[in-house]
Amino acid sequence: MPKITLTPAERKVFRAEAHHLDPVVMIGADGLTESVLKEADAALKAHGLIKIRVFSDDRVAREALFQSLAEQLDAAPIQHIGKLFVLWRPIPEKERPIDEDRKPGPREYKVIQNSKRGGQRPEVKIVRVLGNERLTPGGKVKRAKPRKQSVKKRQPD
């Protein structure tokens, strides 16, 4: 994968977004190990923009670590401030197998109700119907299956 190049304006936006983030990967005395790379790669796949904390006092070593980390993970180095690194990589698209039996998610319907008094505009509402709900001819949303009531609520007081 080619090295990601960002404009200064894009870097500024990513720095602003990363300001409130907490470090998700910590690099200890062992330095850049295989497990640290694996965790940082997993965090970049999940979040895209991450902070990494380094527990080293040597600034030159931290700078070299920052550059090598960005190269090995194919990520764009956003910021190195103190003992914190900020890296960004676009989140890959998730590959999902197409399941024909799967029902669609929430749908939105436009419900038009005529006014009881003649000459007025009909009332138009947009109704969101979830997978376990249905729309009646009168425009009301009802559950497809009734909710099961607990044994305690079924008993009279």
Secondary structure, DSSP 8 states (H G I E B T S, - for coil): -------HHHHHHHHHHHTT----EEE-TT-S-HHHHHHHHHHHHHHSEEEEEE----HHHHHHHHHHHHHHTT-EEEEEETTEEEEE-----------TT-----EEEEEEE--SSTTS--EEEEEEE-TTEEE-TTS-EEESS-----HHHHS--
